[in-house]
Structure formats: C-alpha cells, structure tokens
Amino acid sequence: MSRILVTGATGFIAGHAIEALIKGGHEVRGTVRSLRDPARVAHLHQIAYALGGSLELVEADLSGDEGWDAATAGQEYVLHMASPFPATPPRDEAELVRPAVDGTRRVLEASARAGVRRVVMTSSLAAITAGRPGDGERRRTEEDWSDLDRTAPYAKSKTLAERAAWDFAAQHPELELVVINPGLVLGPLQHAAAGTSVALVRRLLNRELPAVPELGFAPVDVRDVARAHVLAVETPAAAGNRYICAGENVWFGEIAQILGEEFGPQGYRVPRRRMPYWMLWTAGRFDREVRLGLDFVGSAEQVSADKARRELGWSMRPVRETVVDTGRSVIDLGLVRARSS
Ligand code: NDP
C-alpha cells in the first residue's frame, strides 16, 4: 500500500486512475481547483465508499503556488494528470501553455521538496506526433517529439509541459519521472460530464454532425490508461521513460460504423456519409469544437505501443469494446437522446 497523490482529480482519466489505485489498496489524495461545488466530486467519494477505500481531496490550482506543498506532503508517488484540455480552441495559446508548463514545474518542485519517490506524468501523443504527419513508413515511437512550429495550442502545451518535466528531472535525479503518452482516450464515464475526447462519440450519437469527418485517431480505453499509470508506479525499471499507450489508427468513420451497428437498432441515427473538407471547414466557422478537428483531417495516427507492452506488461482491450462501452455510458447517463426518424 502506498500514499499516492493524483492531480486534477475531477478529470475523466483521473477518476478511473483513482478507482484503479483504490482497488489496488493504495491510499489516495486528489487535488481539485475548488472544493466549493460538492457535485463535481461526488462520484469520487461514491467510488471510494463503494470500494471501502481511502480518498482525501485538497485544493490546488496549476496557476498558483498555494496548496501544492500541502498536497504533496507525505506522498510517495504523484500522478500528475491536471492540464487544461478544453473542447474549443483558446483565444490565446498562453491560456493553455502557461498553466500546463508552470503547473508541471510547481507539481515537480513541490514533489521534490516533499521527498516524493516518483512522479508519473500524463502527457499525450500530442507531444509526439503533432505537426509530423505519418509518412506511412514508420510508426512514431517514444523517440519522436512534436514539431513546435507546426502545432495547435493544446499540443504545444503538452509538448512544452513534458519537456519542462524532463528538464526538471535531469536536474533532480533524486526524483524519478515516468511519462505516459496516451492516444485519444475513450471509454465509460463515471458521471454525467463528457470530457473533451468523449464529446466526439456524444456528437455522433446525438447526430450533431450531418456526416463523418475524415479524422484518424489512435484510441485507447480510459481503463487501460488508468492501468498504465498504476503499472508505471509499480515497475521500478520504468523510471526515466516515456510510454505510448494507444492502438492502431482508427478513422472516425469506423467509430461511427461501430456505434451505428450497436445503437442504431435502439433509435440512434449515427451519420455514416463522409464529410468533405469544405463542409467541415464551413461548420468550423460557426462551431468552435468542430474547428479543433480541422488540423487532423486526412492524416492517420500511426504509433507503436510496443515499449509499454514489453516493459510495463501493458495491454489494451479491443477498440470495439471501448467504443461500445463509451456509447452505452453516454446513453445511460442521459447525455444523448434517441431519434426515431
Ligand atoms: P479532463 O478535462 O477531464 O481533466 C483535466 C483535469 O485537469 C481536470 O481535473 C481539470 O480541473 C484539471 N485542470 C485544468 N486546468 C487546471 C488548472 N489550471 N489547475 C488545476 N487543475 C486544472 O481531461 P482528461 O481526463 O481527458 O485529461 C487528463 C490528462 O490526460 C490531461 O493532462 C490531458 O492532457 C491528458 N490526455 C488526455 C487525452 C484524452 O483523450 N482525454 C489524451 C492524451 C492525454 P477542472 O475540473 O477544475 O477543470
């Protein structure tokens, strides 16, 4: 049993990580920006209670120093998951870059002061593949880094935050760093708040898009991402490594097809027609969420998770199971509605 801090406890991945850690018998503390709204953390207390585990929540914001020393005090491990991940592009990239980078430094500095043994940071494929479209010949690996001159603000925030973490680790050998780089994270929601990545599935089931944009992703199940973080805590030799956690490229159309096959008979009319670029571009002028997709049209996400399989003993479930469980959870939580015609 270890004492483990999870930053950004209200997040989609963090909730599953907290559940996996409590199931593993660990004592968990989580940071949230504010404890003022109990509804935002009720699901976490329910999970801890149902599992008979221990969960404490404390306040800390990536944009300020306050709270981080108290949060890291007495902890052996930190899962640093908090980072801005908005569903729409920011007006100014600093809105994402500054809290991601400065916040990562704050978490690492406080961890070093508190004598934390290891920090496991949630980075992203956005720090590996952004601005470097696949050449069809070589899958991207942990050796690759995104091109900062050709990245959107979110990818920039993840790339710079991860670089800042490695720079810090190089100067503080007493603090071990492991980085997890997930692909597009789908999977069941624990409560009725669809995060940015699950919004894609919600929009398809709700028929908020008239057709399917040609977007390629390397998806991964949130439960498998949570397990990767637990393995990164438990595997001594993981120190100093980054690990891609993502599957084969899947086109958005394939996700739509799985959802249509599974939920079509229940009245969910999932679009199947391919959306031409001009239509996506036009939709993006009015819909800021759609605008985010413009950067990814037509390019496949080809990466290798062999290192995580080999060194962490990690595996991931089939994409179909992930997509179906995502769809079922947004339906069960009332985030979409069936249409009969
Ligand atoms: P969520 O948006 O669900 O969670 C993000 C978390 O970060 C929330 O708890 C949020 O708190 C917190 N946060 C944001 N800004 C701040 C801030 N200034 N100070 C403190 N906390 C802050 O996203 P996910 O769970 O999907 O993502 C978790 C991590 O995984 C992120 O680092 C993300 O970049 C990374 N990731 C996600 C992928 C995905 O497809 N979902 C893919 C690859 C990486 P609050 O609730 O208060 O807003």
Residues whose N, C-alpha, C, O or C-beta is under 5 A from the ligand:
A	BS01	NDP	G8 A9 T10 G11 F12 I13 A14 R33 A60 D61 L62 S63 M81 A82 S83 P84 F85 P99 T122 S123 S124 L125 P182 G183 L184 V185 G195 S197
